[in-house]
Amino acid sequence: MVDVAIQGDDVHFHVKGLHKLWAFKSQLQIPRRHITGARQDAEVLKGWWKGWRMPGTHIPGLLAAGTFLHEDKRIFWDVHNAEQAVIIDLEHDEYDQLIIEVEDPAAVLALLNGPA
């Protein structure tokens, strides 16, 4: 699970608990201007293939965490419960997408899609 907070011009994503170990990251800091949108999309989460792990942990049907390369995109995953997952599209950043599990998806979507 990931906590999301805006601090100044950046959005901070703090990976919680053991997910730090599985994702090989404890936090990400993304300039808010690099976020092009945030949404929920069950279709993106379907299927067992998440991409090539670089590094990451993937137990199909249970957990995807870490950096994955899929269809020429670099994606950061941290999802155990797909119903709580949000997809964040990025431009001009290390990652093309963040696919993360959050405690309150509606609040995170409102935070990221709201006015800057």
FISEZA-249208 format. One record per residue: x, y, z of N, C-alpha, C, O in turn. Coordinates in nm, 3 decimals, decimal comma. Layout:
! FISEZA-249208
       n.X       n.Y       n.Z      ca.X      ca.Y      ca.Z       c.X       c.Y       c.Z       o.X       o.Y       o.Z
         X         Y         Z         X         Y         Z         X         Y         Z         X         Y         Z
...
//
This chain:
! FISEZA-249208
       n.X       n.Y       n.Z      ca.X      ca.Y      ca.Z       c.X       c.Y       c.Z       o.X       o.Y       o.Z
     0,084    -0,117     0,000     0,000     0,000     0,000     0,089     0,124     0,000     0,202     0,121     0,050
     0,036     0,232    -0,057     0,111     0,355    -0,074     0,030     0,472    -0,019    -0,090     0,484    -0,046
     0,096     0,559     0,058     0,036     0,685     0,101     0,075     0,792    -0,001     0,188     0,794    -0,050
    -0,019     0,881    -0,032     0,004     0,987    -0,130    -0,018     1,122    -0,063    -0,120     1,144     0,002
     0,079     1,213    -0,080     0,067     1,347    -0,023     0,132     1,449    -0,116     0,233     1,421    -0,180
     0,071     1,566    -0,123     0,129     1,675    -0,202     0,209     1,763    -0,107     0,160     1,806    -0,002
     0,333     1,790    -0,146     0,419     1,880    -0,070     0,481     1,978    -0,169     0,571     1,944    -0,245
     0,431     2,100    -0,167     0,477     2,201    -0,261     0,438     2,164    -0,403     0,321     2,139    -0,431
     0,538     2,160    -0,493     0,514     2,127    -0,633     0,529     1,978    -0,661     0,517     1,936    -0,776
     0,555     1,898    -0,559     0,578     1,755    -0,577     0,469     1,671    -0,511     0,403     1,714    -0,417
     0,454     1,552    -0,564     0,366     1,452    -0,501     0,458     1,344    -0,446     0,544     1,291    -0,517
     0,439     1,312    -0,319     0,520     1,211    -0,253     0,437     1,083    -0,238     0,324     1,085    -0,190
     0,497     0,974    -0,281     0,435     0,843    -0,271     0,521     0,762    -0,174     0,635     0,728    -0,206
     0,467     0,730    -0,057     0,540     0,657     0,047     0,490     0,513     0,050     0,374     0,487     0,081
     0,578     0,421     0,018     0,545     0,278     0,021     0,547     0,233     0,166     0,642     0,263     0,239
     0,443     0,163     0,209     0,427     0,126     0,350     0,463    -0,020     0,377     0,450    -0,107     0,290
     0,508    -0,044     0,499     0,527    -0,179     0,550     0,622    -0,264     0,469     0,722    -0,216     0,415
     0,590    -0,393     0,461     0,672    -0,489     0,388     0,674    -0,464     0,238     0,758    -0,519     0,167
     0,582    -0,382     0,191     0,580    -0,352     0,047     0,711    -0,284     0,004     0,750    -0,295    -0,112
     0,777    -0,215     0,097     0,908    -0,154     0,068     1,007    -0,262     0,024     1,085    -0,244    -0,070
     1,003    -0,373     0,093     1,092    -0,485     0,063     1,058    -0,546    -0,072     1,148    -0,572    -0,153
     0,930    -0,569    -0,098     0,888    -0,633    -0,222     0,906    -0,542    -0,343     0,936    -0,588    -0,452
     0,887    -0,410    -0,322     0,895    -0,315    -0,433     1,037    -0,262    -0,456     1,064    -0,199    -0,558
     1,127    -0,289    -0,362     1,264    -0,238    -0,369     1,268    -0,085    -0,369     1,364    -0,026    -0,418
     1,165    -0,021    -0,314     1,159     0,125    -0,301     1,079     0,159    -0,177     0,986     0,087    -0,139
     1,117     0,270    -0,113     1,039     0,315     0,002     0,956     0,440    -0,032     0,856     0,468     0,034
     0,999     0,513    -0,133     0,922     0,632    -0,172     0,956     0,676    -0,314     1,061     0,643    -0,368
     0,864     0,751    -0,370     0,884     0,816    -0,499     0,843     0,962    -0,482     0,748     0,992    -0,410
     0,914     1,050    -0,548     0,880     1,192    -0,548     0,866     1,234    -0,693     0,963     1,229    -0,770
     0,746     1,275    -0,731     0,715     1,308    -0,870     0,668     1,454    -0,876     0,579     1,492    -0,800
     0,726     1,536    -0,964     0,673     1,671    -0,982     0,527     1,663    -1,028     0,493     1,586    -1,118
     0,443     1,743    -0,967     0,299     1,739    -0,998     0,272     1,765    -1,147     0,177     1,710    -1,203
     0,355     1,848    -1,209     0,334     1,880    -1,351     0,360     1,758    -1,442     0,319     1,760    -1,558
     0,426     1,654    -1,392     0,451     1,532    -1,469     0,331     1,437    -1,470     0,326     1,344    -1,550
     0,235     1,460    -1,382     0,116     1,374    -1,374     0,014     1,423    -1,475    -0,034     1,537    -1,467
    -0,021     1,336    -1,571    -0,117     1,374    -1,675    -0,259     1,327    -1,642    -0,354     1,371    -1,705
    -0,273     1,238    -1,545    -0,405     1,192    -1,505    -0,396     1,074    -1,411    -0,294     1,005    -1,404
    -0,506     1,052    -1,340    -0,516     0,938    -1,249    -0,654     0,879    -1,264    -0,753     0,951    -1,280
    -0,661     0,745    -1,258    -0,788     0,677    -1,281    -0,786     0,539    -1,220    -0,681     0,488    -1,179
    -0,902     0,478    -1,215    -0,912     0,336    -1,184    -0,953     0,266    -1,312    -1,038     0,316    -1,386
    -0,894     0,149    -1,340    -0,923     0,075    -1,462    -0,895    -0,073    -1,437    -0,780    -0,116    -1,437
    -1,001    -0,148    -1,416    -0,988    -0,291    -1,385    -0,923    -0,369    -1,499    -0,858    -0,470    -1,475
    -0,939    -0,323    -1,624    -0,881    -0,394    -1,739    -0,728    -0,394    -1,734    -0,665    -0,493    -1,770
    -0,670    -0,283    -1,690    -0,524    -0,274    -1,682    -0,469    -0,374    -1,581    -0,357    -0,424    -1,597
    -0,545    -0,402    -1,478    -0,499    -0,489    -1,369    -0,517    -0,637    -1,399    -0,459    -0,721    -1,330
    -0,595    -0,670    -1,501    -0,621    -0,810    -1,534    -0,498    -0,878    -1,593    -0,407    -0,811    -1,644
    -0,497    -1,008    -1,587    -0,390    -1,085    -1,648    -0,273    -1,104    -1,554    -0,252    -1,026    -1,461
    -0,200    -1,209    -1,579    -0,088    -1,240    -1,490     0,041    -1,173    -1,532     0,129    -1,155    -1,449
     0,056    -1,134    -1,660     0,181    -1,076    -1,708     0,185    -0,926    -1,681     0,105    -0,851    -1,736
     0,276    -0,884    -1,598     0,292    -0,742    -1,565     0,411    -0,682    -1,638     0,424    -0,560    -1,644
     0,497    -0,765    -1,694     0,615    -0,719    -1,763     0,740    -0,781    -1,705     0,734    -0,869    -1,619
     0,854    -0,735    -1,752     0,983    -0,782    -1,703     1,016    -0,708    -1,574     1,015    -0,585    -1,572
     1,045    -0,781    -1,469     1,080    -0,721    -1,340     1,220    -0,660    -1,346     1,314    -0,720    -1,398
     1,232    -0,536    -1,292     1,361    -0,468    -1,301     1,387    -0,374    -1,184     1,391    -0,255    -1,216
     1,404    -0,400    -1,064     1,371    -0,522    -0,992     1,228    -0,514    -0,940     1,167    -0,407    -0,938
     1,178    -0,626    -0,900     1,043    -0,631    -0,847     1,007    -0,769    -0,799     1,085    -0,863    -0,810
     0,887    -0,779    -0,745     0,832    -0,904    -0,694     0,698    -0,925    -0,760     0,615    -0,834    -0,765
     0,675    -1,046    -0,812     0,546    -1,075    -0,874     0,504    -1,217    -0,837     0,570    -1,314    -0,871
     0,392    -1,224    -0,768     0,329    -1,352    -0,737     0,190    -1,343    -0,800     0,101    -1,281    -0,742
     0,172    -1,404    -0,918     0,046    -1,388    -0,992    -0,077    -1,413    -0,904    -0,084    -1,512    -0,831
    -0,172    -1,322    -0,914    -0,296    -1,332    -0,838    -0,284    -1,283    -0,694    -0,385    -1,277    -0,624
    -0,163    -1,248    -0,649    -0,144    -1,207    -0,512    -0,077    -1,070    -0,498    -0,125    -0,985    -0,422
     0,032    -1,047    -0,570     0,110    -0,926    -0,548     0,193    -0,892    -0,671     0,252    -0,979    -0,735
     0,196    -0,763    -0,703     0,291    -0,709    -0,801     0,350    -0,585    -0,736     0,277    -0,493    -0,698
     0,482    -0,582    -0,722     0,548    -0,469    -0,656     0,685    -0,448    -0,717     0,761    -0,543    -0,735
     0,717    -0,323    -0,748     0,848    -0,290    -0,802     0,838    -0,231    -0,941     0,731    -0,188    -0,985
     0,952    -0,228    -1,008     0,961    -0,171    -1,142     0,949    -0,281    -1,246     1,016    -0,384    -1,237
     0,862    -0,258    -1,344     0,838    -0,354    -1,451     0,846    -0,283    -1,586     0,805    -0,168    -1,598
     0,900    -0,351    -1,686     0,898    -0,302    -1,823     0,792    -0,380    -1,899     0,796    -0,503    -1,904
     0,697    -0,307    -1,959     0,588    -0,371    -2,032     0,551    -0,282    -2,151     0,514    -0,166    -2,134
     0,561    -0,339    -2,271     0,526    -0,268    -2,395     0,593    -0,131    -2,402     0,527    -0,030    -2,424
     0,724    -0,128    -2,385     0,804    -0,006    -2,393     0,768     0,099    -2,288     0,801     0,216    -2,304
     0,702     0,057    -2,181     0,670     0,146    -2,071     0,742     0,098    -1,946     0,753    -0,022    -1,921
     0,789     0,193    -1,867     0,846     0,162    -1,737     0,738     0,194    -1,634     0,694     0,308    -1,621
     0,695     0,091    -1,561     0,580     0,103    -1,471     0,621     0,063    -1,330     0,686    -0,039    -1,310
     0,583     0,146    -1,232     0,601     0,109    -1,092     0,470     0,052    -1,041     0,367     0,118    -1,045
     0,475    -0,071    -0,992     0,359    -0,140    -0,937     0,375    -0,153    -0,786     0,485    -0,175    -0,736
     0,265    -0,140    -0,715     0,255    -0,186    -0,576     0,108    -0,215    -0,551     0,034    -0,130    -0,499
     0,066    -0,336    -0,587    -0,075    -0,374    -0,577    -0,088    -0,514    -0,518    -0,028    -0,610    -0,568
    -0,166    -0,523    -0,412    -0,207    -0,652    -0,356    -0,358    -0,667    -0,375    -0,404    -0,774    -0,416
    -0,435    -0,562    -0,346    -0,580    -0,561    -0,360    -0,617    -0,472    -0,478    -0,613    -0,349    -0,467
    -0,653    -0,532    -0,590    -0,680    -0,458    -0,713    -0,795    -0,359    -0,699    -0,797    -0,258    -0,770
    -0,890    -0,384    -0,611    -1,003    -0,293    -0,594    -0,960    -0,158    -0,537    -1,033    -0,060    -0,551
    -0,846    -0,153    -0,473    -0,795    -0,030    -0,412    -0,687     0,036    -0,499    -0,622     0,131    -0,454
    -0,668    -0,012    -0,621    -0,558     0,036    -0,706    -0,599     0,157    -0,790    -0,713     0,167    -0,837
    -0,504     0,247    -0,808    -0,520     0,360    -0,899    -0,404     0,358    -0,998    -0,294     0,312    -0,967
    -0,430     0,409    -1,116    -0,329     0,416    -1,222    -0,300     0,563    -1,246    -0,390     0,643    -1,271
    -0,173     0,598    -1,237    -0,131     0,737    -1,251    -0,042     0,745    -1,375     0,063     0,682    -1,381
    -0,085     0,823    -1,474    -0,010     0,839    -1,597     0,086     0,956    -1,582     0,051     1,062    -1,530
     0,209     0,934    -1,630     0,315     1,034    -1,616     0,377     1,067    -1,750     0,372     0,988    -1,844
     0,437     1,185    -1,759     0,517     1,223    -1,874     0,645     1,289    -1,823     0,647     1,347    -1,715
     0,752     1,279    -1,902     0,880     1,340    -1,869     0,932     1,294    -1,733     0,985     1,374    -1,656
     0,917     1,166    -1,704     0,959     1,114    -1,575     1,031     0,981    -1,592     1,031     0,923    -1,700
     1,091     0,933    -1,485     1,158     0,803    -1,484     1,059     0,691    -1,519     1,095     0,594    -1,585
     0,935     0,705    -1,473     0,830     0,607    -1,499     0,727     0,664    -1,595     0,707     0,785    -1,601
     0,661     0,574    -1,670     0,550     0,612    -1,756     0,417     0,602    -1,682     0,323     0,675    -1,712
     0,412     0,512    -1,584     0,291     0,492    -1,504     0,329     0,446    -1,364     0,432     0,382    -1,343
     0,241     0,481    -1,269     0,243     0,421    -1,137     0,111     0,348    -1,122     0,005     0,406    -1,148
     0,117     0,223    -1,082    -0,005     0,146    -1,054     0,009     0,104    -0,909     0,085     0,013    -0,876
    -0,067     0,172    -0,822    -0,047     0,156    -0,679    -0,178     0,132    -0,606    -0,284     0,179    -0,647
    -0,168     0,058    -0,497    -0,281     0,037    -0,407    -0,278     0,145    -0,301    -0,175     0,171    -0,239
    -0,393     0,209    -0,280    -0,405     0,315    -0,180    -0,522     0,284    -0,088    -0,610     0,204    -0,122
    -0,524     0,348     0,027    -0,630     0,323     0,124    -0,765     0,375     0,076    -0,868     0,309     0,093
    -0,766     0,496     0,016    -0,889     0,559    -0,029    -0,873     0,606    -0,175    -0,832     0,719    -0,199
    -0,906     0,519    -0,271    -0,887     0,555    -0,412    -0,959     0,683    -0,454    -0,903     0,763    -0,529
    -1,081     0,705    -0,407    -1,156     0,824    -0,446    -1,084     0,951    -0,400    -1,079     1,049    -0,474
    -1,030     0,951    -0,279    -0,959     1,069    -0,228    -0,830     1,094    -0,307    -0,798     1,209    -0,336
    -0,758     0,989    -0,342    -0,634     1,005    -0,419    -0,665     1,055    -0,559    -0,594     1,142    -0,610
    -0,770     1,003    -0,623    -0,809     1,052    -0,755    -0,846     1,198    -0,751    -0,807     1,275    -0,839
    -0,922     1,240    -0,649    -0,961     1,381    -0,635    -0,836     1,468    -0,612    -0,826     1,577    -0,667
    -0,743     1,420    -0,531    -0,620     1,494    -0,502    -0,537     1,514    -0,627    -0,488     1,625    -0,653
    -0,520     1,408    -0,706    -0,432     1,414    -0,823    -0,497     1,476    -0,947    -0,428     1,534    -1,031
    -0,628     1,464    -0,959    -0,697     1,517    -1,075    -0,752     1,658    -1,052    -0,803     1,722    -1,144
    -0,742     1,706    -0,927    -0,793     1,839    -0,893    -0,701     1,948    -0,946    -0,598     1,919    -1,005
    -0,738     2,072    -0,925    -0,656     2,184    -0,972    -0,519     2,185    -0,903    -0,507     2,150    -0,785
    -0,419     2,225    -0,977    -0,280     2,226    -0,925    -0,258     2,338    -0,826    -0,148     2,352    -0,773
//
